[in-house]
Amino acid sequence: MTPKLKISRFVVLNFILLEIIIVGVGGVIAYRLGRNHLIGVAEQNSIAVANHLARVVDEFYLRSWDLTFETFPYDNPLAHNELRGIILNFLKGFKVEKVNVFENHYRVIFSTDSSLIGRESPDNSKLLSALAGHAVSSLERKRDPGDFPGQFKDRDFLETYIPVSVRSKDGGYVRMAFEVYLDVSETHVKVQALRNVILASSVFTGIALVIVVLLISRKAERMVIAENRQRVQLAEQIQRQNEHLEEIVEQRTRQLRETQAELVQVEKMAATGRLAAG
């Protein structure tokens, strides 16, 4: 494998790992923020429905009979059914599945589900928070029968405990808690769509960034290889010059040795001549 491919693979793999960490974490954070926002909007809708319901029932029904939520004869079947009909008619279009009204002694005094009336929940922490003045919500899933035998479909509900101040029998106000089951299946669909959009955008963004990084790394590789090639050529040129210098030095050394040998020979002949002349 060439150094070019090794460098590209190293850069791209490290970038993909970094991208998975950054984009993945960012996608999760964006998804949770969007999900919490949609759930928060649904919770605000539940709170608005509960407060508006209490005001409408009090002003347009209880006052006309000189009654309050405290003094209403919930145990009277006719009165209970009439109030239930009014509330169900009001809730049309709000996607509210069920409404429970708790008095401040943790007992259900009214419910659109008649079987729940009279139940007490003193250990319900969400109910306690609502009676203390704080709305609390949680997502619940309910399995309903489907269109065919043996088929089921899940529906998501936002269960919200809402503190509501209602008119009391002595002319003041008393706090009650409304438990509202709001069908958030459409919100769940929006959350799923949001998740898919974030996932798709993260994938496309990741691919685009990988391509950009790959192109940059390839360009950097070509620059590095070109620079290395120039260095190799320069080193080869220096090597050739050194070899040429060595040849010149060797040639000069050989010439000096030959000249020195000639001088020695001349000196010997001169010495012999002087000896013969003497």
C-alpha contacts under 8 A as a table, 3 or more apart, distances in Angstrom:
res1	aa1	res2	aa2	distance
1	M	5	L	6.67
1	M	6	K	7.05
2	T	5	L	5.54
2	T	6	K	6.52
3	P	6	K	4.98
3	P	7	I	6.12
4	K	7	I	5.28
4	K	8	S	6.29
4	K	218	R	7.64
4	K	221	E	6.02
4	K	222	R	7.93
5	L	8	S	5.07
5	L	9	R	6.00
6	K	9	R	5.25
6	K	10	F	6.11
7	I	10	F	5.16
7	I	11	V	6.15
7	I	217	S	7.71
7	I	221	E	7.28
8	S	11	V	5.24
8	S	12	V	5.95
8	S	214	L	6.73
8	S	217	S	6.00
8	S	218	R	6.55
8	S	221	E	7.82
9	R	12	V	5.22
9	R	13	L	5.83
10	F	13	L	5.39
10	F	14	N	6.14
11	V	14	N	5.34
11	V	15	F	6.09
11	V	213	V	7.95
11	V	214	L	7.81
11	V	217	S	7.00
12	V	15	F	5.03
12	V	16	I	6.00
12	V	210	V	6.77
12	V	213	V	6.89
12	V	214	L	6.31
13	L	16	I	5.09
13	L	17	L	6.23
14	N	17	L	5.13
14	N	18	L	6.22
15	F	18	L	4.98
15	F	19	E	5.88
15	F	210	V	7.36
15	F	213	V	7.80
16	I	19	E	4.92
16	I	20	I	6.03
16	I	206	G	7.87
16	I	210	V	6.99
17	L	20	I	5.19
17	L	21	I	6.43
18	L	21	I	5.18
18	L	22	I	6.17
19	E	22	I	5.10
19	E	23	V	5.45
19	E	24	G	7.37
19	E	206	G	6.84
20	I	23	V	5.48
20	I	24	G	5.10
20	I	25	V	7.74
21	I	24	G	5.30
21	I	25	V	5.84
22	I	25	V	5.34
22	I	26	G	5.93
23	V	26	G	4.90
23	V	27	G	5.82
23	V	202	S	6.37
23	V	206	G	7.66
24	G	27	G	5.06
24	G	28	V	6.20
24	G	202	S	7.55
25	V	28	V	5.12
25	V	29	I	6.15
26	G	29	I	5.09
26	G	30	A	6.04
27	G	30	A	5.05
27	G	31	Y	5.98
27	G	198	I	6.10
27	G	199	L	7.08
27	G	202	S	6.95
28	V	31	Y	5.06
28	V	32	R	6.13
29	I	32	R	5.18
29	I	33	L	6.06
30	A	33	L	5.09
30	A	34	G	6.05
30	A	198	I	7.68
31	Y	34	G	5.15
31	Y	35	R	5.95
31	Y	191	V	7.98
31	Y	194	L	6.92
31	Y	195	R	5.90
31	Y	198	I	7.05
32	R	35	R	4.93
32	R	36	N	5.91
33	L	36	N	5.14
33	L	37	H	6.05
34	G	37	H	5.00
34	G	38	L	6.22
34	G	191	V	7.38
34	G	194	L	7.41
35	R	38	L	5.22
35	R	39	I	6.14
35	R	191	V	5.75
36	N	39	I	5.05
36	N	40	G	5.83
37	H	40	G	4.92
37	H	41	V	6.17
38	L	41	V	5.08
38	L	42	A	6.32
38	L	187	T	6.67
38	L	191	V	7.47
39	I	42	A	4.98
39	I	43	E	6.10
39	I	158	L	7.99
39	I	187	T	7.49
40	G	43	E	4.94
40	G	44	Q	6.18
41	V	44	Q	5.11
41	V	45	N	6.27
42	A	45	N	5.00
42	A	46	S	6.29
42	A	158	L	7.55
42	A	182	L	7.82
42	A	184	V	7.31
42	A	187	T	7.87
43	E	46	S	5.03
43	E	47	I	6.27
43	E	137	S	6.88
43	E	158	L	7.36
43	E	160	T	6.83
44	Q	47	I	5.05
44	Q	48	A	6.11
45	N	48	A	5.07
45	N	49	V	6.05
46	S	49	V	5.08
46	S	50	A	6.14
46	S	160	T	6.88
46	S	180	V	6.54
46	S	182	L	6.73
47	I	50	A	5.21
47	I	51	N	6.22
47	I	135	A	7.91
47	I	160	T	7.83
47	I	162	I	6.16
48	A	51	N	5.34
48	A	52	H	5.96
49	V	52	H	5.19
49	V	53	L	5.84
49	V	94	F	7.85
50	A	53	L	5.08
50	A	54	A	6.21
50	A	162	I	7.22
50	A	164	V	7.55
50	A	178	F	6.54
50	A	180	V	7.28
51	N	54	A	5.20
51	N	55	R	6.25
51	N	164	V	6.26
52	H	55	R	5.11
52	H	56	V	6.04
53	L	56	V	5.20
53	L	57	V	6.07
53	L	87	I	7.41
53	L	90	F	7.38
54	A	57	V	5.34
54	A	58	D	6.03
54	A	164	V	7.66
54	A	166	V	7.12
55	R	58	D	5.17
55	R	59	E	5.96
55	R	166	V	7.83
56	V	59	E	5.31
56	V	60	F	5.72
56	V	61	Y	7.58
57	V	60	F	5.58
57	V	61	Y	5.23
57	V	62	L	6.30
57	V	86	I	7.87
57	V	87	I	7.64
58	D	61	Y	5.71
58	D	62	L	4.78
58	D	63	R	5.95
58	D	68	T	6.82
58	D	69	F	7.60
58	D	166	V	8.00
58	D	167	R	7.83
59	E	62	L	6.40
59	E	63	R	5.59
59	E	64	S	7.68
60	F	63	R	6.55
60	F	64	S	6.71
61	Y	64	S	5.55
61	Y	65	W	6.90
62	L	65	W	5.37
62	L	66	D	6.07
62	L	67	L	4.77
62	L	68	T	5.70
62	L	69	F	7.62
62	L	72	F	7.81
63	R	66	D	4.69
63	R	67	L	5.70
63	R	68	T	7.10
64	S	67	L	7.58
67	L	70	E	7.87
67	L	71	T	5.80
67	L	72	F	5.85
67	L	169	K	7.66
68	T	71	T	5.22
68	T	72	F	5.88
68	T	167	R	6.38
68	T	168	S	6.20
68	T	169	K	6.17
69	F	72	F	5.49
69	F	166	V	7.22
69	F	167	R	7.40
69	F	168	S	7.29
70	E	168	S	6.51
70	E	169	K	6.74
71	T	169	K	6.92
73	P	76	N	5.53
73	P	79	A	6.62
73	P	80	H	7.36
74	Y	77	P	7.37
74	Y	79	A	6.64
74	Y	80	H	5.26
74	Y	109	I	6.86
74	Y	110	F	6.87
75	D	79	A	7.95
75	D	80	H	6.92
76	N	79	A	5.34
76	N	80	H	5.92
77	P	80	H	5.03
77	P	81	N	5.99
78	L	81	N	5.24
78	L	82	E	6.13
79	A	82	E	5.12
79	A	83	L	6.20
80	H	83	L	5.22
80	H	84	R	6.00
81	N	84	R	4.90
81	N	85	G	6.02
82	E	85	G	5.14
82	E	86	I	6.33
83	L	86	I	5.09
83	L	87	I	6.19
84	R	87	I	5.17
84	R	88	L	6.04
84	R	111	S	7.76
84	R	112	T	6.09
85	G	88	L	5.14
85	G	89	N	6.00
86	I	89	N	5.19
86	I	90	F	6.21
87	I	90	F	4.99
87	I	91	L	6.17
88	L	91	L	5.02
88	L	92	K	6.47
88	L	112	T	7.55
89	N	92	K	5.53
91	L	94	F	5.46
91	L	95	K	7.36
91	L	96	V	6.34
92	K	95	K	7.04
92	K	96	V	7.78
93	G	96	V	7.98
94	F	182	L	7.92
95	K	182	L	5.94
95	K	183	D	5.40
95	K	184	V	7.99
96	V	99	V	7.57
96	V	180	V	6.97
96	V	181	Y	5.71
96	V	182	L	4.46
96	V	183	D	5.97
97	E	180	V	7.66
97	E	181	Y	5.28
97	E	182	L	5.87
97	E	183	D	6.40
98	K	111	S	7.45
98	K	112	T	5.88
98	K	113	D	7.07
98	K	179	E	7.95
98	K	180	V	5.95
98	K	181	Y	5.10
98	K	182	L	7.54
99	V	111	S	5.65
99	V	112	T	5.74
99	V	113	D	7.92
99	V	178	F	6.80
99	V	179	E	5.55
99	V	180	V	4.73
99	V	181	Y	6.45
100	N	108	V	6.52
100	N	109	I	7.84
100	N	110	F	5.88
100	N	111	S	4.33
100	N	112	T	6.77
100	N	113	D	7.96
100	N	178	F	5.70
100	N	179	E	4.88
100	N	180	V	6.65
101	V	108	V	5.60
101	V	109	I	5.86
101	V	110	F	5.13
101	V	111	S	6.19
101	V	176	M	7.16
101	V	177	A	5.94
101	V	178	F	4.68
101	V	179	E	6.32
102	F	105	H	7.61
102	F	106	Y	5.78
102	F	107	R	5.29
102	F	108	V	4.47
102	F	109	I	5.85
102	F	110	F	7.34
102	F	176	M	5.84
102	F	177	A	5.05
102	F	178	F	6.25
102	F	179	E	7.73
103	E	106	Y	5.74
103	E	107	R	5.68
103	E	108	V	6.59
103	E	109	I	6.53
103	E	175	R	7.68
103	E	176	M	5.08
103	E	177	A	6.63
104	N	107	R	7.41
104	N	131	L	6.57
104	N	175	R	6.76
104	N	176	M	5.73
104	N	177	A	7.52
105	H	120	E	7.98
105	H	122	P	7.79
106	Y	120	E	5.40
106	Y	121	S	5.45
106	Y	122	P	5.50
106	Y	127	L	7.47
106	Y	128	L	7.98
107	R	117	I	7.96
107	R	118	G	5.89
107	R	119	R	5.57
107	R	120	E	4.23
107	R	121	S	6.56
108	V	111	S	7.05
108	V	116	L	6.90
108	V	117	I	5.16
108	V	118	G	5.10
108	V	119	R	5.46
108	V	120	E	6.36
109	I	117	I	5.70
109	I	118	G	6.03
110	F	114	S	7.70
110	F	117	I	5.72
111	S	114	S	5.81
111	S	116	L	6.44
111	S	117	I	6.04
113	D	116	L	5.92
113	D	117	I	7.61
114	S	117	I	5.66
116	L	119	R	5.81
121	S	124	N	5.43
121	S	127	L	7.69
122	P	128	L	7.63
123	D	128	L	7.83
124	N	127	L	5.29
124	N	128	L	6.27
125	S	128	L	4.99
125	S	129	S	6.18
126	K	129	S	5.07
126	K	130	A	6.27
126	K	136	V	5.91
126	K	137	S	7.91
126	K	161	Y	6.45
127	L	130	A	5.07
127	L	131	L	6.23
127	L	161	Y	6.14
127	L	177	A	7.01
128	L	131	L	5.17
128	L	132	A	6.17
129	S	132	A	4.94
129	S	133	G	6.41
129	S	134	H	5.33
129	S	135	A	6.94
129	S	136	V	7.03
130	A	133	G	5.07
130	A	134	H	4.76
130	A	135	A	5.27
130	A	136	V	6.73
130	A	161	Y	5.65
130	A	162	I	5.43
130	A	163	P	4.81
130	A	177	A	5.87
131	L	134	H	7.30
131	L	163	P	5.79
131	L	175	R	6.65
131	L	176	M	6.32
131	L	177	A	5.82
132	A	163	P	7.57
133	G	162	I	7.92
133	G	163	P	5.34
134	H	162	I	7.08
134	H	163	P	6.46
135	A	160	T	6.88
135	A	161	Y	5.52
135	A	162	I	4.69
135	A	163	P	6.24
136	V	160	T	5.59
136	V	161	Y	5.31
136	V	162	I	6.92
137	S	158	L	6.53
137	S	159	E	5.47
137	S	160	T	4.24
137	S	161	Y	6.43
138	S	158	L	5.77
138	S	159	E	5.38
138	S	160	T	6.64
139	L	156	D	6.92
139	L	157	F	5.80
139	L	158	L	4.69
139	L	159	E	6.18
140	E	156	D	5.80
140	E	157	F	5.06
140	E	158	L	6.09
140	E	159	E	6.70
141	R	154	D	6.46
141	R	155	R	5.64
141	R	156	D	4.54
141	R	157	F	6.02
142	K	154	D	5.59
142	K	155	R	5.22
142	K	156	D	6.34
142	K	157	F	7.44
143	R	152	F	6.31
143	R	153	K	5.63
143	R	154	D	4.47
143	R	155	R	6.29
144	D	152	F	5.60
144	D	153	K	5.43
144	D	154	D	6.21
144	D	155	R	7.31
145	P	148	F	7.87
145	P	149	P	7.77
145	P	150	G	7.51
145	P	151	Q	6.05
145	P	152	F	4.51
145	P	153	K	6.32
146	G	149	P	7.12
146	G	150	G	7.49
146	G	151	Q	4.72
146	G	152	F	4.44
146	G	153	K	5.63
147	D	151	Q	6.78
147	D	152	F	7.97
148	F	151	Q	5.44
155	R	183	D	7.41
155	R	184	V	7.82
155	R	185	S	5.82
156	D	183	D	6.16
156	D	184	V	5.53
156	D	185	S	5.13
156	D	188	H	7.08
157	F	181	Y	6.02
157	F	182	L	5.36
157	F	183	D	4.59
157	F	184	V	5.26
157	F	185	S	7.07
158	L	180	V	7.84
158	L	181	Y	5.71
158	L	182	L	5.13
158	L	183	D	6.52
158	L	184	V	6.34
159	E	179	E	6.93
159	E	180	V	5.83
159	E	181	Y	4.74
159	E	182	L	6.56
160	T	178	F	7.95
160	T	179	E	5.64
160	T	180	V	5.33
160	T	181	Y	6.63
160	T	182	L	7.97
161	Y	177	A	6.33
161	Y	178	F	5.72
161	Y	179	E	4.55
161	Y	180	V	6.60
162	I	177	A	5.40
162	I	178	F	5.11
162	I	179	E	6.33
162	I	180	V	7.79
163	P	175	R	6.57
163	P	176	M	5.94
163	P	177	A	4.70
163	P	178	F	6.54
164	V	175	R	5.64
164	V	176	M	5.32
164	V	177	A	5.83
164	V	178	F	6.84
165	S	173	Y	6.01
165	S	174	V	5.53
165	S	175	R	4.45
165	S	176	M	6.24
166	V	173	Y	5.41
166	V	174	V	5.55
166	V	175	R	6.28
166	V	176	M	7.11
167	R	171	G	6.49
167	R	172	G	5.92
167	R	173	Y	4.55
167	R	174	V	6.36
168	S	171	G	5.50
168	S	172	G	5.29
168	S	173	Y	4.93
168	S	174	V	5.62
169	K	172	G	7.29
183	D	186	E	7.88
184	V	187	T	4.88
184	V	188	H	6.06
185	S	188	H	4.89
185	S	189	V	6.23
186	E	189	V	4.92
186	E	190	K	6.23
187	T	190	K	4.94
187	T	191	V	6.12
188	H	191	V	4.92
188	H	192	Q	6.17
189	V	192	Q	5.05
189	V	193	A	6.10
190	K	193	A	4.93
190	K	194	L	5.99
191	V	194	L	4.94
191	V	195	R	6.14
192	Q	195	R	4.98
192	Q	196	N	6.22
193	A	196	N	5.05
193	A	197	V	6.13
194	L	197	V	5.08
194	L	198	I	6.13
195	R	198	I	5.16
195	R	199	L	6.03
196	N	199	L	4.99
196	N	200	A	5.98
197	V	200	A	5.14
197	V	201	S	5.96
198	I	201	S	5.15
198	I	202	S	5.92
199	L	202	S	5.10
199	L	203	V	6.19
200	A	203	V	5.11
200	A	204	F	6.13
201	S	204	F	5.14
201	S	205	T	5.81
202	S	205	T	5.09
202	S	206	G	5.86
203	V	206	G	5.01
203	V	207	I	6.14
204	F	207	I	5.13
204	F	208	A	6.13
205	T	208	A	5.14
205	T	209	L	6.08
206	G	209	L	5.14
206	G	210	V	6.04
207	I	210	V	5.05
207	I	211	I	6.19
208	A	211	I	5.17
208	A	212	V	6.24
209	L	212	V	5.02
209	L	213	V	6.03
210	V	213	V	5.08
210	V	214	L	5.92
211	I	214	L	4.98
211	I	215	L	6.16
212	V	215	L	5.19
212	V	216	I	6.18
213	V	216	I	5.03
213	V	217	S	5.95
214	L	217	S	5.09
214	L	218	R	6.04
215	L	218	R	5.08
215	L	219	K	6.17
216	I	219	K	5.11
216	I	220	A	6.09
217	S	220	A	4.93
217	S	221	E	5.99
218	R	221	E	4.95
218	R	222	R	6.25
219	K	222	R	5.13
219	K	223	M	6.31
220	A	223	M	5.08
220	A	224	V	6.11
221	E	224	V	5.00
221	E	225	I	5.94
222	R	225	I	5.07
222	R	226	A	5.95
223	M	226	A	5.10
223	M	227	E	6.08
224	V	227	E	5.08
224	V	228	N	6.06
225	I	228	N	4.98
225	I	229	R	5.99
226	A	229	R	4.99
226	A	230	Q	6.25
227	E	230	Q	5.11
227	E	231	R	6.25
228	N	231	R	4.94
228	N	232	V	6.11
229	R	232	V	5.02
229	R	233	Q	6.12
230	Q	233	Q	5.03
230	Q	234	L	6.05
231	R	234	L	5.01
231	R	235	A	6.02
232	V	235	A	4.99
232	V	236	E	6.07
233	Q	236	E	5.03
233	Q	237	Q	6.08
234	L	237	Q	4.98
234	L	238	I	6.12
235	A	238	I	5.05
235	A	239	Q	6.07
236	E	239	Q	4.92
236	E	240	R	6.15
237	Q	240	R	5.11
237	Q	241	Q	6.18
238	I	241	Q	5.00
238	I	242	N	6.09
239	Q	242	N	5.03
239	Q	243	E	6.13
240	R	243	E	5.03
240	R	244	H	6.08
241	Q	244	H	4.97
241	Q	245	L	6.07
242	N	245	L	4.99
242	N	246	E	6.08
243	E	246	E	5.00
243	E	247	E	6.25
244	H	247	E	5.07
244	H	248	I	6.23
245	L	248	I	4.98
245	L	249	V	6.04
246	E	249	V	5.05
246	E	250	E	6.00
247	E	250	E	5.05
247	E	251	Q	6.00
248	I	251	Q	5.04
248	I	252	R	6.10
249	V	252	R	5.11
249	V	253	T	6.00
250	E	253	T	4.99
250	E	254	R	6.11
251	Q	254	R	5.10
251	Q	255	Q	6.18
252	R	255	Q	5.02
252	R	256	L	6.10
253	T	256	L	5.08
253	T	257	R	6.18
254	R	257	R	5.06
254	R	258	E	6.18
255	Q	258	E	5.06
255	Q	259	T	6.06
256	L	259	T	5.02
256	L	260	Q	5.94
257	R	260	Q	4.99
257	R	261	A	6.08
258	E	261	A	5.02
258	E	262	E	6.19
259	T	262	E	5.02
259	T	263	L	6.14
260	Q	263	L	5.02
260	Q	264	V	6.20
261	A	264	V	5.06
261	A	265	Q	6.20
262	E	265	Q	5.01
262	E	266	V	6.10
263	L	266	V	5.03
263	L	267	E	6.03
264	V	267	E	4.98
264	V	268	K	6.17
265	Q	268	K	5.03
265	Q	269	M	6.27
266	V	269	M	5.08
266	V	270	A	6.05
267	E	270	A	5.01
267	E	271	A	6.09
268	K	271	A	5.04
268	K	272	T	6.14
269	M	272	T	4.98
269	M	273	G	6.10
270	A	273	G	5.04
270	A	274	R	6.20
271	A	274	R	5.13
271	A	275	L	6.14
272	T	275	L	5.00
272	T	276	A	6.17
273	G	276	A	5.07
273	G	277	A	6.10
274	R	277	A	5.08
274	R	278	G	6.19
275	L	278	G	5.20
